[in-house]
């Protein structure tokens, strides 16, 4: 019995020491595996944090380098803004500028008016836009700006990933064989310059760019006959006849014999909101020049805006940018002073202050003294105002106001 107790006294402590040693070894192994997993998670988080977000307007220095020149362009099939499925393969045989776009990206929105001005009567690369967001959102946006080039919509950024295009706006020139022909470029100006460089892919014959098929449907900006910097003083003002808020139509020639301050505006333009109240005060204080506003977007949107601001000068609505195109600038607010003979008397004025200055000293006063005591009044009628807004002596059709014979 004594021998058994002595053996037990000797074995039991060593058993527990062995057990503790084994447990310690397991803890070390477990801790090692945990540390390896933690390091892997940290590396993954760092990779995700450094990756630019698709459609977020990421500048070039934050974006990957993109696909190498000479790489076959990854194929894709996507719906366009009409819902029709389009593929890269259908553009084989034509140079294209593939543009990755985001409808919430401010840099992208700066491109829209110039994309809309790409003409359909010359050669050069065809712009092909791949946008994020919904089909309905993109359809509304691109129709609003009158963009005619193909616009396809990706849902999860899968095509951006294939092209390593993690920012917007970025893009590539792709040649007739479907091969990447330029390094990835970033920014609105750089992409528009890519549209201006039809020979960049190296496909030329006898020193002249080659055009065919779909490629000839769009003209690069540098070859376009459209003006985009405004008309110069001394140019006859382009005639227009447009639907007027309040009913009927109004033509520029209706005001022949009088000076006109012609202003291009937009009901969703912040600076325009500031300008219209100042124009209303100017209109109520002076008869020369006559204020005429050309707006855009839906008639009901403009009708509501005119009512909210209690505008009494004529407001007409153009379709898309049609009249803006004739006047050489796709922007708002801009303005021209037109003389009594229908000739533009000043170069284009951009911004509220420059526009108001076209009216002379009274207009300059309006930039510092908004007509708070007049704008928005619900008691104004044409009979209580100066004889303004009546082309060639006819009564004006100012919205919501009685017409005096």
C-alpha positions in Angstrom: 0.0 0.0 0.0 2.8 2.3 0.9 4.5 1.6 -2.4 1.3 2.4 -4.4 1.0 5.7 -2.6 4.6 6.6 -3.3 4.1 5.7 -6.9 1.0 7.8 -7.2 2.7 10.7 -5.4 5.5 10.5 -8.0 3.3 10.0 -11.2 0.4 12.4 -10.5 2.5 15.6 -10.4 4.3 14.6 -13.6 0.9 13.8 -15.3 -0.4 17.3 -14.5 2.8 18.9 -15.6 2.6 17.0 -18.9 -1.1 18.0 -19.3 -0.3 21.7 -18.6 2.6 21.5 -21.1 0.3 20.1 -23.8 -2.4 22.7 -23.1 0.3 25.4 -23.4 1.5 24.1 -26.7 -2.1 24.0 -28.1 -2.5 27.6 -27.0 0.7 28.7 -28.8 -0.5 26.9 -32.0 -3.9 28.5 -31.7 -2.5 31.9 -31.1 -0.2 31.6 -34.1 -3.1 30.6 -36.4 -5.1 33.6 -35.0 -2.2 36.0 -35.7 -1.9 34.7 -39.3 -5.6 35.2 -39.9 -5.5 38.7 -38.3 -2.6 39.6 -40.6 -4.6 38.3 -43.6 -7.7 40.4 -42.6 -5.6 43.5 -42.2 -4.0 43.1 -45.6 -7.4 42.6 -47.2 -8.8 45.6 -45.4 -5.9 47.7 -46.6 -6.4 46.5 -50.2 -10.1 47.4 -50.1 -9.4 50.8 -48.5 -6.9 51.7 -51.2 -9.2 50.6 -54.0 -11.1 53.6 -55.6 -14.9 53.3 -55.6 -16.5 52.8 -59.0 -18.4 55.9 -60.1 -17.0 58.1 -57.4 -15.2 60.6 -59.6 -11.7 59.4 -58.5 -8.8 61.4 -59.9 -6.2 59.7 -62.0 -3.5 59.5 -59.4 -5.8 57.4 -57.2 -6.7 55.0 -59.9 -4.9 51.8 -61.2 -2.8 52.1 -64.3 -5.4 50.2 -66.3 -5.0 47.8 -69.2 -1.8 47.8 -71.3 -1.9 49.1 -74.9 -2.3 46.1 -77.2 -4.5 44.1 -74.8 -7.7 42.7 -76.4 -10.5 44.8 -75.0 -12.7 42.6 -72.6 -16.0 41.8 -74.2 -19.3 42.6 -72.7 -23.1 42.7 -73.2 -25.1 45.4 -71.5 -28.5 47.1 -71.8 -28.6 50.6 -73.3 -30.9 53.4 -72.0 -33.7 52.1 -74.2 -33.4 48.6 -72.7 -31.8 47.0 -75.8 -28.9 44.7 -75.2 -25.7 45.9 -76.9 -22.3 44.3 -77.1 -18.7 45.5 -77.7 -18.6 43.0 -80.7 -21.1 45.0 -82.7 -18.6 47.9 -82.8 -15.8 45.8 -84.3 -14.4 47.6 -87.3 -14.8 51.1 -85.8 -12.6 53.1 -83.5 -14.4 53.9 -80.2 -13.6 55.9 -77.1 -14.9 53.8 -74.2 -16.0 56.1 -71.4 -16.7 55.0 -67.9 -19.3 57.3 -66.4 -21.2 57.9 -63.1 -24.4 59.9 -63.0 -23.5 61.1 -59.5 -20.0 62.1 -60.5 -19.5 65.9 -60.9 -16.6 65.5 -63.3 -18.7 63.3 -65.5 -21.6 65.8 -65.6 -19.2 68.4 -66.9 -18.8 66.3 -70.1 -22.4 66.1 -71.0 -22.9 69.3 -72.9 -19.8 68.7 -75.0 -20.8 65.1 -75.6 -24.1 66.5 -76.8 -22.3 68.7 -79.2 -20.5 65.9 -81.0 -22.0 66.2 -84.5 -23.3 63.3 -86.6 -21.8 64.4 -89.9 -18.1 63.5 -89.7 -15.4 60.9 -89.0 -13.5 60.1 -85.8 -13.8 57.7 -82.9 -17.3 56.8 -81.7 -18.0 57.6 -78.0 -19.4 54.6 -76.2 -20.4 55.4 -72.6 -20.7 52.7 -69.9 -22.5 54.2 -66.9 -23.4 53.1 -63.4 -26.8 53.6 -61.8 -30.2 52.5 -63.2 -31.3 52.5 -66.8 -34.1 54.9 -66.0 -31.8 57.4 -64.2 -29.4 57.3 -67.1 -32.1 57.6 -69.7 -33.4 60.7 -68.1 -30.0 62.3 -67.7 -28.7 61.7 -71.2 -31.9 62.6 -72.9 -32.0 65.8 -70.9 -28.7 66.9 -72.3 -29.4 65.6 -75.8 -26.5 63.1 -75.9 -26.8 60.9 -79.0 -24.0 58.5 -78.6 -24.6 54.9 -77.3 -25.0 54.7 -73.5 -24.9 51.3 -71.8 -25.6 50.6 -68.1 -23.7 48.2 -65.8 -25.3 47.1 -62.6 -22.4 46.0 -60.3 -19.3 47.6 -61.8 -18.4 44.3 -63.4 -17.2 45.9 -66.7 -15.3 48.6 -64.8 -13.4 45.8 -62.9 -12.6 44.0 -66.2 -11.1 47.3 -67.5 -9.5 48.2 -64.2 -11.5 51.4 -64.4 -12.2 52.1 -60.8 -12.8 55.8 -61.1 -14.9 58.1 -63.2 -14.6 59.5 -65.7 -11.9 57.3 -67.2 -11.7 55.6 -70.6 -9.7 54.0 -73.4 -9.3 54.3 -77.2 -10.2 51.0 -78.7 -9.2 50.3 -82.3 -11.1 48.6 -85.2 -9.8 45.2 -84.2 -11.1 45.5 -80.6 -7.7 46.1 -79.1 -6.9 48.7 -76.5 -5.1 51.5 -78.4 -4.3 54.0 -75.6 -3.3 53.9 -72.0 -6.3 54.6 -69.7 -7.0 58.3 -69.5 -8.9 60.1 -66.7 -10.8 63.4 -66.6 -13.4 65.0 -68.9 -10.8 67.1 -70.8 -8.5 64.2 -71.5 -11.4 62.0 -72.7 -12.7 64.7 -75.0 -9.1 65.2 -76.4 -9.1 61.4 -77.1 -12.2 62.0 -79.2 -10.3 64.7 -81.0 -7.5 62.4 -82.0 -8.8 59.9 -84.6 -5.3 58.9 -85.7 -4.1 57.9 -82.2 -4.7 54.2 -82.8 -2.1 54.3 -85.6 -4.7 53.3 -88.3 -4.1 55.8 -91.2 -3.8 55.6 -94.9 -1.7 58.0 -96.9 -1.7 60.4 -93.9 -5.4 60.6 -93.7 -7.7 59.1 -91.1 -9.9 56.3 -92.3 -13.6 56.4 -91.8 -16.3 53.9 -92.4 -19.6 52.5 -91.2 -20.7 53.6 -87.7 -17.4 55.5 -87.3 -18.6 58.1 -89.7 -21.8 58.8 -87.7 -20.1 61.1 -85.2 -17.6 63.9 -85.7 -14.9 64.6 -83.1 -15.2 67.9 -81.3 -12.2 69.5 -83.1 -13.9 68.9 -86.5 -17.4 69.9 -85.4 -18.9 73.0 -87.0 -20.8 73.7 -83.8 -19.7 76.7 -81.8 -19.2 76.1 -78.1 -17.7 79.4 -77.0 -20.6 81.7 -77.8 -21.4 84.1 -80.7 -19.3 87.2 -81.2 -20.6 90.8 -81.2 -21.7 91.8 -84.7 -23.3 88.4 -85.5 -26.9 88.5 -86.6 -28.9 87.0 -83.7 -30.3 83.6 -84.8 -34.1 83.7 -85.1 -36.3 81.4 -83.0 -39.9 80.8 -82.4 -40.6 78.9 -79.2 -43.6 78.0 -77.0 -44.1 80.6 -74.3 -45.1 80.0 -70.6 -48.7 81.1 -70.4 -49.6 80.0 -73.9 -48.8 80.8 -77.5 -45.5 81.2 -79.2 -42.9 84.0 -79.2 -40.3 84.8 -81.8 -37.2 87.0 -81.5 -38.3 89.0 -84.5 -41.4 90.1 -82.5 -39.0 92.5 -80.8 -37.4 94.0 -83.9 -36.9 97.7 -83.3 -36.1 97.2 -79.6 -33.0 96.1 -77.8 -33.3 92.6 -76.1 -31.5 91.2 -73.2 -31.6 87.5 -74.1 -30.9 85.1 -71.2 -30.5 81.3 -71.3 -31.6 79.7 -68.1 -32.5 76.4 -66.5 -35.0 75.8 -63.7 -32.5 73.4 -62.0 -29.6 75.8 -62.2 -28.6 77.4 -58.8 -27.1 80.6 -60.2 -30.1 80.9 -62.5 -32.4 81.1 -59.4 -30.4 84.1 -58.1 -30.4 85.7 -61.5 -34.2 85.5 -62.3 -35.2 87.5 -59.3 -32.7 90.2 -60.3 -33.9 90.1 -63.8 -37.5 90.6 -62.6 -36.5 93.7 -60.7 -34.6 95.0 -63.7 -37.6 94.3 -66.0 -39.9 96.3 -63.6 -37.5 99.2 -63.4 -36.6 99.8 -67.1 -38.2 99.4 -70.5 -34.9 99.0 -72.4 -33.6 96.5 -73.0 -36.5 94.0 -73.0 -35.7 90.9 -71.0 -36.5 87.6 -72.7 -35.6 84.3 -71.2 -35.0 81.0 -73.0 -35.4 78.1 -70.6 -35.3 74.3 -71.0 -36.7 71.1 -69.5 -40.4 70.2 -69.2 -43.0 72.9 -69.7 -44.7 72.2 -66.3 -41.4 72.5 -64.5 -40.8 75.9 -66.0 -44.4 77.0 -65.4 -44.0 76.2 -61.7 -40.7 78.1 -61.5 -42.2 81.1 -63.2 -45.1 81.1 -60.8 -42.9 80.8 -57.8 -40.7 83.7 -58.8 -43.8 85.8 -60.1 -41.9 86.5 -63.3 -43.6 89.0 -65.7 -41.1 89.1 -68.5 -41.5 86.6 -71.4 -40.2 83.1 -70.8 -40.0 80.6 -73.7 -38.8 77.0 -73.6 -36.4 75.3 -76.0 -36.2 71.6 -76.8 -33.1 70.1 -75.3 -30.3 72.5 -76.3 -31.6 73.3 -79.8 -31.6 77.1 -79.4 -28.5 77.1 -77.2 -26.7 75.3 -80.0 -27.7 78.2 -82.4 -26.2 80.7 -80.0 -23.0 78.8 -79.6 -22.9 77.7 -76.0 -24.3 74.8 -74.0 -24.4 76.4 -70.6 -26.6 78.4 -68.2 -26.9 81.2 -67.2 -25.6 83.0 -70.2 -26.8 86.1 -72.0 -26.6 88.4 -75.0 -27.5 92.0 -75.7 -29.2 92.2 -79.1 -29.6 95.6 -80.7 -32.7 97.0 -82.4 -31.6 95.6 -85.8 -31.4 92.1 -84.5 -27.6 92.0 -84.3 -25.7 90.7 -81.3 -24.2 93.8 -79.6 -22.0 92.1 -77.1 -20.0 88.9 -76.7 -21.6 86.2 -74.6 -21.9 87.1 -70.9 -21.5 84.1 -68.5 -22.9 84.3 -65.0 -25.4 86.6 -63.3 -23.2 89.6 -62.7 -21.9 89.6 -66.3 -25.4 89.2 -67.7 -26.9 92.0 -65.6 -24.0 94.3 -66.6 -25.2 94.1 -70.2 -28.2 96.3 -69.2 -25.9 99.1 -68.2 -26.0 101.1 -64.9 -29.4 99.8 -63.9 -28.3 96.3 -64.4 -25.1 96.9 -62.4 -27.3 98.2 -59.6 -29.4 95.0 -59.7 -26.3 92.9 -58.8 -26.1 94.6 -55.4 -29.7 95.5 -54.7 -32.1 92.6 -55.3 -35.7 93.9 -55.7 -37.0 92.3 -52.5 -39.9 94.8 -52.4 -41.0 93.9 -55.9 -40.1 90.4 -56.7 -42.7 87.9 -55.6 -45.4 90.5 -55.2 -48.9 89.0 -55.8 -50.4 92.4 -56.6 -48.5 93.3 -59.8 -50.4 93.6 -63.1 -49.4 94.7 -66.5 -51.5 97.8 -66.2 -49.4 98.9 -63.2 -46.1 98.2 -64.9 -44.2 100.2 -67.5 -44.9 99.4 -71.2 -42.5 96.4 -71.4 -42.9 92.9 -72.7 -45.1 94.1 -75.5 -43.3 93.4 -78.8 -44.2 95.8 -81.6 -46.9 97.3 -79.4 -48.8 94.1 -78.9 -49.9 93.0 -75.4 -47.5 90.6 -73.7 -48.7 87.2 -72.6 -46.9 87.1 -69.3 -48.0 84.1 -67.3 -50.7 84.5 -64.7 -51.3 88.2 -65.4 -54.2 90.0 -67.1 -53.5 91.3 -70.6 -54.2 94.8 -71.4 -55.5 95.5 -75.0 
